[in-house]
Amino acid sequence: MNHKGSCLCDEVHFEVEGEFESFFLCHCDHCRKDTGSAHAANLFSSSAKLQWLSGEEYIRVFRLPSTRHVKSFCSQCGSALPYADKETGLVAVPAGSLNSPITIKPTGHIFMGSKADWDKDLSKAPKFGSFPQEDNVDIS
């Protein structure tokens, strides 16, 4: 299976050839800082191959010292991008960076002991089809 993706500014394009074995929603402190959100959503494969189709010169990799945490991103727009570990062969792909549909559902939530205090009962929060209008909700 081939999966294609890109960054927000459309400078970087990539293809992942192969299947994903797992899909984790990570609530660790590092992933929350990386995403600015409740969790990161990453797909993993030990056999897939990552190929950069364009914009490789814009890719930057940040390794957090004294941890296994790595973030690959576009230097133009900051979008999270895949990372292929040369030592282990593991490919990690931010789910939101993909342009093609995937069939795998999240395998599970990990590092729940680190989740944000405000990350409780999020399914109960009001839902809107787009940015809420002032008459729908107070956005001030």
C-alpha positions in Angstrom: 0.0 0.0 0.0 1.2 3.5 -0.8 0.3 6.5 1.3 1.1 10.1 0.1 1.3 13.2 2.3 2.6 16.7 2.5 3.1 19.7 4.7 0.8 22.7 5.2 2.7 25.0 2.8 2.8 22.2 0.2 6.6 22.5 -0.2 7.3 19.0 1.2 5.7 15.9 -0.4 6.4 12.3 0.6 5.3 8.7 0.0 5.2 5.8 2.4 5.2 2.4 0.8 4.0 -0.4 3.1 1.5 -1.0 5.9 1.2 0.6 9.3 1.4 -1.8 12.2 0.2 0.6 14.9 -1.5 3.9 15.4 -1.0 5.5 18.8 -2.4 8.7 20.3 0.4 9.8 22.6 -0.4 12.0 25.6 3.2 12.4 26.9 4.6 15.8 27.8 6.9 15.8 24.7 4.2 15.0 22.2 1.8 17.6 23.7 4.6 20.3 23.4 5.3 19.1 19.8 1.6 19.4 18.7 0.3 22.1 21.0 -2.6 19.7 21.5 -3.9 17.0 23.8 -1.9 14.3 22.0 0.1 13.4 19.0 -1.5 10.9 16.5 1.3 8.8 14.9 1.3 5.8 12.7 4.2 3.3 13.0 5.7 0.7 10.7 8.8 -1.4 11.0 8.7 -2.4 7.3 7.5 0.6 5.3 9.8 2.7 3.2 9.7 6.5 3.3 10.5 8.4 0.2 10.7 12.2 -0.1 9.2 13.4 -3.4 9.9 17.1 -3.0 11.1 19.7 -0.6 13.6 17.6 1.2 15.7 20.7 1.7 13.0 22.1 4.0 13.0 19.1 6.4 14.5 19.6 9.8 14.8 17.1 12.6 14.9 17.9 16.3 16.1 15.3 18.8 15.3 16.0 22.4 18.5 15.3 24.4 18.5 12.4 26.8 15.3 11.0 25.3 14.1 8.9 22.3 11.8 11.8 21.3 12.3 13.0 17.7 10.3 15.6 15.7 10.6 16.0 12.0 9.1 19.1 10.5 8.9 21.5 7.6 11.2 24.6 8.2 8.8 26.7 6.1 5.4 26.1 7.8 6.3 24.0 10.9 4.1 21.0 9.9 5.0 17.7 11.5 6.5 15.3 9.0 7.5 11.6 9.0 10.7 10.3 10.4 12.6 7.2 9.5 15.0 5.9 12.1 18.1 4.7 10.3 19.2 2.4 13.2 15.9 0.6 13.9 14.2 1.0 10.5 11.0 2.3 12.3 9.0 4.8 10.3 6.8 7.2 12.3 4.2 9.2 10.4 2.0 12.0 11.8 -1.5 10.9 10.8 -2.5 14.5 10.0 0.3 14.8 7.4 -1.2 12.2 5.1 -3.3 13.2 2.1 -4.4 9.7 1.3 -7.0 7.8 3.4 -6.0 5.2 5.9 -8.0 2.2 7.1 -6.2 1.6 10.4 -7.9 2.9 13.5 -6.0 4.1 16.6 -4.4 1.1 18.4 -4.7 3.0 21.7 -3.9 6.0 23.9 -0.4 5.9 25.4 1.2 7.8 28.3 -2.2 8.6 29.8 -0.4 9.3 33.1 0.9 12.4 31.5 -2.2 13.7 29.9 -3.2 17.3 30.2 -5.5 18.3 33.1 -8.0 19.8 30.6 -8.1 16.5 28.6 -11.1 15.1 30.4 -14.5 14.3 28.9 -13.6 16.0 25.6 -16.3 14.0 23.8 -18.9 16.0 25.8 -17.7 19.4 24.5 -20.0 21.1 22.0 -19.3 20.2 18.3 -19.4 22.6 15.4 -19.0 21.9 11.7 -16.7 24.9 11.3 -15.4 27.8 13.4 -18.2 28.8 15.7 -20.0 32.1 15.0 -20.5 34.6 17.7 -24.2 33.8 18.0 -23.4 30.1 18.6 -20.8 30.4 21.3 -18.8 33.1 23.2 -15.4 33.4 21.4 -14.3 36.6 23.2 
